[in-house]
Amino acid sequence: MTFRGGSARRVPALVAAVLLVATGTAGCGDADDGGQPAPSGAASGSGQSRTGTPTGNAPADPAAAEREIKENWRKFFDPNSSNAEKAKYLQNGEQLQLLLEAFNGDQRGRQVGAQVSAVRFTSATEADVTYSLTLKKATALPNAKGVSVYQDKVWKVSLKTLCALVGMSGNASAPGC
């Protein structure tokens, strides 16, 4: 894929990363989780307030935030979503059009979806997310680890989560990562 401005950087297809992981490289996640799987049944953090005031390790309404995280991850990884739509659900997405083009540029990559199975709040503006990637609706990467961040009043897929997926195939030169 050639990017605007004349640069001819190749960005690995997400499908290659999914296949790499599905064939033996399990447990990869964000760089600071050590690649270790989260405990089963991870639950939302404590210190949750229903009064509308964040308490430090959870948003004011953790149930609503968890629903939004699940929905926004589904939208971000929806093969039918445009890059403009995906940008709304990616941390700093408005500035990362080249990364989104690379992520969605491969026909097989556009067949990848995600389903969030667990959310654990680490602060009022960040959550650890356990999700499964699907390829043509079949699970290709179960129990992957990622992070959701609260930015501009929206829960978004973190940039480091997307970069970790793109980088799994060994190419760390994706634009924006």
N, C-alpha and C positions, 0 to 999 in steps of 0.2 A: 504494500500500500504506500503510495506517495502522498505526503502531506503538502498542504499549501506552503508557499514560500520556497519551494524548490528542494527542501530537505527530503531525502529518500530514506527515512528510517523505517525499518520493518518492525512491526509490533506483533508479538506472538498471538495467535488466536486463543481465545479463552478455552475453546474446546480442547486444544492441545494440553492446556493446564489441567482441565478436568480429566482427560484421559490419562495423563501422567499420574495424577493423584489416584485415580480409580485403579490403576494397575500396580500400585505399590507404595506410593509416597503418601501415606495417610497421616492425619493429625496436624497438618500444616495450618497455620492461622496467622494472625497478626504477629509482627516481629516481637512484641513484648509479652506474648503469652507463652513463650518458650516452646510452642508447638505442642503443648500438653493439652489433652482433652479436659473439658470442664467436668466437674462432678455431675453425675446423672441427676436429673430432676432439679437443676439449678432454678432457684426461685428468685423473685424480685427481692431487692435489698430491704433492709429494715429502715426505720426512721421515716416512714411514709406518713404524710400528713394529708388528710382530706379537707383541710381548711383553706387550701389554696396557697400555702406557704411551703416552698421547698425546704427540706430539713437537712440538706447537705449530701445525703447519699441516695436520694430518690427525688423524682419530680413531684410536684404538688399532687397530681392525680396519677399514680403509677399505673393503674388499670387502663386509663385512657391513653397514656403514653405508650404502653405496651401494644395496645391495639393499633395505634398510629405507626409504630415501628414495623409491626408485621405487615400492615397494608402498604407502607411506603417502600419496604424492601420488595414486596411482590411487584409493585409498580416499576421500581427501578430495574428489576431483572425480567420484566415482562418482555418477551420477544417482539411484541407488537407496539411497544412504546417507542416514540421517536426520540432522537437524541435531545431535543429541546425539552421533552417531557422528563426524560431521565435526569437531565441537569437539575431539575427541581428537587431531586431526591438524592443527590450526591453532594457531599461536603465540597464547597467551593465550585460546584458544578458549572456555574456560569462562566468561569475562567478556564474550564477544562474541556472545551469542545474537541480538541485534537485527541485527547484521551478517550472521550466518548466515541468519536468516530472510529478510533482503532479498536475499541472494545466491541463495537457493533459492526465493524467492517467485514467480518467474515460471515458467510452465509450460515455456516454451522454455529457460529457464535450467537447468531440471532435466534437459535433454537434453545438457548439456555434460559432456565427460570430458577427461582429460589423460593423456598418455603421456610419461614422462621419457626423453630420449635421451642425456643426458650430465650428469655430476656432477663438479664440480671443487671440492675442499675448499680453503677459504681459511683455515680454522683447525680446531681440534679440535671446534668447536661450530657451525660455519657452512659452508655450501657453496653455490656458484653452481650453478643448475640450468637446463638447457636442456630445454624440454618443448614439446609440441604440444597445442593445445586442439582437441577434436573437437566437432562438433555433429551429433548423430544418427550418430555413428561415422565421419563424414567429416571430414578435417582442415580446420579453419577458420582456425587461427592456428599456422602451423608455426614451429619454432625460436624460441619465446618465451623470454625470460629471467626467471628468478625466483631466489629464495633459500630455502634450507631451513635451519632452526635446530634445534639440539639443546636441548630444554627438557624438564625432568622425565623424563629418560632416554628420550625419544622424539624422533625426527627429524620435524619438522613443517614445513608450509608457512608461510613467514613472513607476518606481518600485512601488511608492505609489499608483498608479491607480490599478495595478494588485493586490497588497496586500489588498487594500480596497475591491476588488471583492471577493478575497478568504476569507477575514475576515468577510464578511457579514453574513456568516453562524455561526459566533460566535467563530471560532477557529483562534486565532492570532499566532499559533505556526508553521505556514507554514515555511519551510526552506527558509531563505533569507528575510523574512518579519519582 
